[in-house]
Amino acid sequence: MNKILLFIFVVSLQQVAFSQNHLQKPHQEKALNDTIIFDINQAVYSNAGGINYIEFPVILKSSNLAINSFDFWFQFDLNKMTYESTTSLITGLDAFSNYNATNFYLSNTSSGTSITFNMPLNIPVIKLKFVLATACTEITANDFSNVTTLFDGDVSSYKFVAPTEQPIQLVSPDPLCTHNFIGFTYPSTIYGQAITAYQWNFGNGDLSTQQTDSTQYVQGAYTVSLNVTTTDGCTHTLNRDVTILEGPQAAFSAVFNSGLNAQVFTDQSTILSGNINQYEWNYGDASPNEFIQNPTHSYQNAGSYLVTLTVTSDNGCSNSYDSIVSSSDGIFELDFYSMALSPNPSMENCQIVADRYFVGTMIIENMNGQVVCERSVQGSQFPVDLTSYAKGTYVVKMTNQIGQKSFKVIKM
């Protein structure tokens, strides 16, 4: 009797092996246009009764509109998660999943409740739910292995789409140079979790808690560190190395020559190493930019203009200097208050800090010269709210009876 039972068991195993070999076509016959997507990018995280869950959809991609069923089986990192349940998201679709604790495979068979049922494509059809080991467990595509997927019994391709740790992003273009503000930013999520707090250490002694901020460096190599905290209280640390080149520092003076009825501009730019090999002047009117070191310029209309000198050195470093000039009197703002604006560029808000108490007016203009904001200010710190403005460049002017100080700020 025992021999008969053993024979039946062996035959059954052979039948299972034959069935699986029959279903799994050779690799070269895989229909690569038929793909099952496990979309962890759309995962929903939750906590119920102190238990942390992750749920993510499964999507079918195919050019075949007459798919009646799909199957898959895979293993997953048991140190990170435990299988909980499978839910059908489509009326008329039966989804059956089973976790085998012996071979550690999760298997699924999904088919319609009628023989005429066809699988919807390019939308979620089922949802897989797992218990996470901790609230801060990070699920990636590498957490799944030994995957097999089938469409109507034919082997198909598959893809696990999961969020990855994005690097710290540079706002400023290369090369990174002294005398310029170097901007850094990071997305609002990490591993699919919303970030609630940012802590920057720019490696030069400057710190920040903004999502996007900027700082200046002297020549050298630095490591920028960012600690982020998510809604679940999870923390992640990211680092990025940057190398800062020695760049020029732009400056100029302007004197009105009544005989020429023109402004005479004198370049006062400096550089510690290397050479400045390009000068670009923007006179703030409708005239084209000019590319000489010490130009003379006549304005057609009376008024004040924002003049920008951009200098570039032989290592590709550029730096700009802005100043307001009168069409008849020269520069307004020499020896004016010491002020600084940061962060620049900015996504929403920045701030002007003065070295002493200031009473006057803040004016914000777009690059067409249109005033978008004007208000009275007093104190030594002045918030600049850019939230409602379109992306672009704006000029912020701080004015009182002594003179005027202007800044160009980039709204991202």
C-alpha positions in Angstrom: 0.0 0.0 0.0 2.8 2.4 0.9 4.5 1.7 -2.4 1.3 2.5 -4.3 0.9 5.8 -2.5 4.5 6.7 -3.2 4.0 5.9 -6.9 0.9 8.2 -7.1 2.8 11.0 -5.3 5.8 10.8 -7.7 3.5 10.8 -10.8 1.7 13.8 -9.4 4.9 15.7 -9.0 5.9 14.8 -12.6 2.5 16.1 -13.8 3.0 19.4 -12.0 6.5 19.8 -13.4 5.3 19.0 -16.9 2.4 21.5 -16.6 4.8 24.3 -15.5 7.3 23.5 -18.2 4.5 23.5 -20.7 3.2 26.9 -19.6 6.7 28.6 -19.5 7.7 29.1 -23.1 11.4 29.3 -23.9 13.0 32.8 -23.3 13.3 33.6 -26.9 9.5 33.2 -27.4 8.6 35.7 -24.7 6.1 38.3 -26.0 8.0 41.4 -24.9 5.1 43.6 -25.8 3.0 41.8 -23.2 4.2 43.1 -19.8 2.9 43.0 -16.3 3.7 46.2 -14.4 4.0 46.0 -10.6 3.7 49.8 -10.0 5.2 50.6 -6.6 5.4 54.2 -7.7 1.7 54.3 -7.0 2.0 52.7 -3.7 -0.3 53.8 -0.8 1.2 53.6 2.7 -1.1 53.3 5.7 -1.1 52.4 9.4 -3.9 50.6 11.1 -3.8 49.3 14.7 0.0 50.0 14.8 0.6 47.9 11.7 2.2 49.5 8.7 1.0 48.5 5.2 2.0 49.1 1.6 -0.5 48.6 -1.3 0.4 48.9 -4.9 -1.4 48.2 -8.2 -0.7 45.7 -11.0 -1.2 46.9 -14.6 -1.3 44.9 -17.8 0.5 46.3 -20.9 -0.3 44.6 -24.2 -1.3 45.1 -27.8 -3.6 42.1 -27.5 -7.1 43.2 -26.6 -8.3 39.6 -26.0 -6.4 38.5 -22.9 -8.6 36.4 -20.7 -6.2 35.6 -17.8 -2.8 36.4 -16.3 -0.7 34.6 -13.8 2.5 35.5 -11.9 4.6 34.1 -9.1 7.7 35.6 -7.3 9.6 35.7 -4.1 10.1 38.9 -2.0 12.3 40.1 0.8 10.8 38.5 3.9 12.9 40.8 6.1 11.0 43.8 4.8 7.4 42.6 4.3 4.8 40.0 4.7 2.0 39.2 2.2 -1.4 40.3 3.4 -4.0 40.2 0.6 -4.9 40.7 -3.1 -7.9 42.8 -4.2 -9.6 42.8 -7.6 -10.1 46.4 -8.9 -12.2 45.4 -11.9 -15.8 44.2 -11.9 -16.0 40.7 -13.4 -12.3 39.8 -12.5 -11.5 37.1 -10.0 -8.1 37.3 -8.5 -6.7 34.5 -6.4 -3.3 34.8 -4.7 -1.6 32.3 -2.4 1.6 32.6 -0.4 3.5 29.3 0.0 5.4 29.3 3.2 7.4 26.3 2.1 9.0 27.7 -1.0 8.4 31.4 -0.1 6.6 32.1 -3.4 3.6 34.4 -3.8 1.5 33.1 -6.7 -1.5 34.6 -8.4 -4.1 33.5 -10.9 -6.6 36.1 -12.2 -9.3 35.5 -14.8 -12.8 36.7 -15.7 -16.0 35.3 -14.3 -17.1 34.5 -17.8 -15.4 33.1 -20.9 -16.1 36.3 -22.8 -14.3 38.5 -20.3 -11.2 40.4 -21.6 -8.7 42.0 -19.4 -8.6 45.8 -19.3 -5.2 47.2 -20.3 -3.1 50.1 -19.1 -5.1 50.6 -15.9 -4.8 48.9 -12.4 -6.5 45.5 -12.4 -5.6 44.2 -9.0 -3.9 45.5 -5.8 -1.3 43.7 -3.7 -1.1 44.5 0.0 1.9 43.7 2.3 2.7 44.4 5.9 5.9 46.4 6.3 8.5 45.5 8.9 8.6 49.1 10.0 7.1 52.4 9.0 10.4 53.4 7.5 11.0 50.3 5.4 12.0 51.2 1.9 10.6 49.0 -0.9 12.6 48.9 -4.2 12.5 46.8 -7.3 15.4 44.7 -5.9 13.2 43.4 -3.2 11.5 41.0 -5.7 13.1 38.0 -7.3 12.6 34.8 -9.3 9.6 36.3 -11.1 7.5 34.6 -13.8 4.5 36.2 -15.5 2.0 34.7 -17.9 -0.7 36.1 -20.3 -3.2 33.4 -21.2 -0.6 30.8 -20.2 2.2 32.3 -22.4 5.3 33.7 -20.7 5.3 37.5 -20.8 7.8 40.2 -19.6 7.4 42.0 -16.3 8.6 45.2 -14.6 8.7 46.4 -11.0 8.5 50.2 -11.1 9.6 51.6 -7.7 10.8 55.0 -6.5 14.5 55.4 -6.0 16.5 57.7 -3.8 17.0 60.8 -5.9 20.3 62.7 -5.7 20.6 66.2 -4.4 19.9 68.4 -7.3 21.9 71.5 -8.4 19.9 74.5 -9.4 23.0 76.4 -10.7 24.6 75.5 -14.0 28.2 74.2 -14.4 30.8 75.4 -13.8 30.3 76.2 -10.1 32.3 79.2 -9.2 33.2 81.6 -6.4 31.3 84.9 -6.1 28.1 83.2 -7.3 25.2 81.8 -5.3 25.2 78.0 -5.8 21.6 76.6 -5.5 20.6 73.2 -4.3 17.1 71.6 -4.1 15.5 68.2 -3.4 12.1 66.8 -4.4 9.1 66.8 -2.1 9.1 63.0 -1.7 11.6 60.2 -1.1 10.8 56.5 -1.6 7.2 57.6 -2.2 6.9 59.3 1.2 6.2 63.0 1.5 9.0 65.0 3.1 8.1 67.3 6.0 11.5 68.7 7.0 14.8 69.6 5.3 18.1 70.2 7.1 21.0 71.3 4.8 24.7 71.5 5.7 26.4 73.1 2.7 29.9 72.2 3.9 31.0 75.8 4.2 29.4 76.6 7.6 26.1 77.6 6.1 22.9 75.7 7.1 19.3 75.8 5.9 15.9 74.3 6.5 14.4 75.3 3.1 13.6 72.8 0.3 15.6 75.0 -2.1 18.4 77.3 -1.0 21.7 78.7 -2.1 25.1 79.7 -0.7 28.5 81.0 -1.7 31.8 79.3 -1.6 35.5 80.0 -1.8 37.6 77.9 -4.2 37.8 74.2 -3.2 36.0 70.9 -2.8 33.0 70.5 -0.5 30.5 67.8 0.6 26.9 69.0 0.8 24.7 67.0 3.2 20.9 66.9 3.5 18.8 65.2 6.1 15.1 64.8 5.3 12.3 63.7 7.5 9.1 62.2 6.1 5.5 62.3 7.3 6.1 59.0 9.2 9.1 60.4 11.0 11.6 58.5 8.9 14.9 60.1 8.3 17.2 59.8 5.3 20.7 61.3 4.7 22.0 62.3 1.3 25.4 63.7 0.3 26.8 65.4 -2.8 30.3 66.5 -3.6 30.9 69.7 -5.4 34.0 71.4 -6.7 34.1 75.2 -6.8 36.4 77.0 -9.3 37.9 80.4 -8.8 35.8 82.8 -10.8 35.7 86.6 -11.6 33.9 89.2 -9.5 32.1 91.7 -11.7 31.9 95.4 -10.9 31.8 98.7 -12.7 31.4 102.4 -12.3 29.4 104.8 -14.4 29.9 108.5 -14.9 27.6 110.8 -17.0 29.5 112.7 -19.6 27.4 115.8 -20.4 29.5 116.6 -23.5 28.7 113.2 -25.0 25.3 113.1 -23.4 26.1 109.5 -22.5 27.1 107.2 -19.7 30.8 106.2 -19.6 31.1 102.8 -18.0 34.4 101.6 -16.5 34.9 97.9 -15.8 36.2 97.3 -12.3 36.0 93.5 -12.3 38.6 91.4 -10.6 39.8 87.8 -10.6 42.4 86.1 -8.3 43.6 83.5 -10.9 43.1 83.2 -14.6 41.9 85.9 -16.9 38.6 87.5 -17.8 38.1 87.1 -21.6 34.5 88.2 -22.1 32.4 91.2 -21.1 28.7 91.5 -21.8 26.7 94.7 -21.0 23.0 94.9 -20.8 22.0 98.5 -20.5 18.4 97.9 -19.4 16.8 99.5 -22.4 15.9 98.2 -25.8 19.4 98.4 -27.2 21.3 95.2 -28.0 23.9 93.8 -25.5 27.5 95.0 -26.1 30.7 93.0 -25.7 33.5 95.4 -24.9 35.3 96.1 -21.7 34.7 99.8 -21.2 31.7 101.1 -23.3 29.9 104.4 -23.6 26.1 104.3 -23.9 23.5 107.0 -24.7 19.9 106.6 -23.4 17.1 107.8 -25.7 14.7 108.5 -22.8 15.2 110.1 -19.4 14.8 107.8 -16.4 16.6 105.1 -14.4 17.8 101.8 -15.9 19.1 98.5 -14.4 22.5 97.9 -16.0 24.1 94.4 -15.8 27.7 93.6 -16.5 28.4 89.8 -17.0 32.1 88.8 -17.1 33.4 85.4 -18.0 36.9 84.0 -17.3 39.0 81.5 -19.3 37.8 78.6 -17.2 34.1 79.3 -18.0 33.2 81.0 -14.8 30.8 83.9 -15.1 29.6 86.5 -12.6 27.2 89.5 -12.9 26.9 92.8 -11.3 23.7 95.0 -11.4 23.3 98.6 -10.7 20.7 101.3 -11.3 21.9 104.3 -13.3 20.2 107.5 -14.2 20.2 108.5 -17.8 21.7 111.9 -16.7 23.3 111.5 -13.3 25.2 108.2 -13.1 24.9 105.4 -10.5 22.3 105.9 -7.8 23.5 103.3 -5.3 27.2 103.6 -4.7 28.0 103.4 -0.9 24.4 102.4 -0.1 23.2 100.0 2.6 24.9 96.6 2.7 22.1 94.2 1.8 21.8 90.5 0.8 19.0 88.5 -0.8 18.7 84.7 -0.4 17.9 82.1 -1.4 18.4 83.0 -5.0 17.0 81.3 -7.1 13.9 80.7 -5.1 10.8 78.5 -5.5 8.5 80.5 -3.3 10.0 82.9 -0.8 13.3 84.7 -0.2 14.4 87.4 2.2 16.5 90.6 2.1 18.7 91.2 5.1 20.2 94.7 5.7 23.2 95.5 7.9 21.3 98.2 9.7 17.8 99.5 10.2 16.1 100.5 7.0 13.0 102.6 6.3 11.8 102.9 2.8 9.9 101.2 -0.1 10.2 97.7 -1.6 9.3 97.5 -5.3 9.2 94.3 -7.3 9.3 94.5 -11.1 9.2 91.9 -13.8 11.8 92.0 -16.6 9.4 94.2 -18.7 9.7 96.9 -16.1 6.1 96.4 -14.8 5.6 96.8 -11.1 4.1 93.7 -9.6 4.4 94.7 -5.9 5.1 97.9 -4.0 5.0 98.3 -0.3 6.5 100.3 2.6 9.1 98.5 4.7 11.1 99.1 7.8 13.5 97.0 9.8 16.5 94.9 8.9 14.8 91.8 7.5 12.3 91.9 4.6 10.5 88.8 3.3 10.0 88.6 -0.5 6.9 86.5 -1.3 7.2 85.1 -4.9 4.5 82.5 -4.5 1.9 84.0 -6.8 4.4 85.0 -9.5 5.1 83.1 -12.7 8.6 81.5 -13.1 11.2 84.0 -14.4 13.5 86.8 -13.4 12.4 89.8 -11.2 14.1 92.9 -10.0 13.6 93.9 -6.3 14.4 97.5 -5.5 14.9 98.9 -2.0 14.5 102.7 -2.0 14.7 105.5 0.5 15.8 109.1 0.6 19.5 108.1 0.4 19.3 106.0 -2.7 18.4 102.6 -4.1 19.6 99.0 -3.9 18.5 96.5 -6.5 18.6 92.7 -6.8 17.8 90.3 -9.6 16.0 87.2 -8.2 15.0 84.1 -10.2 11.6 82.5 -9.4 11.8 78.8 -10.2 
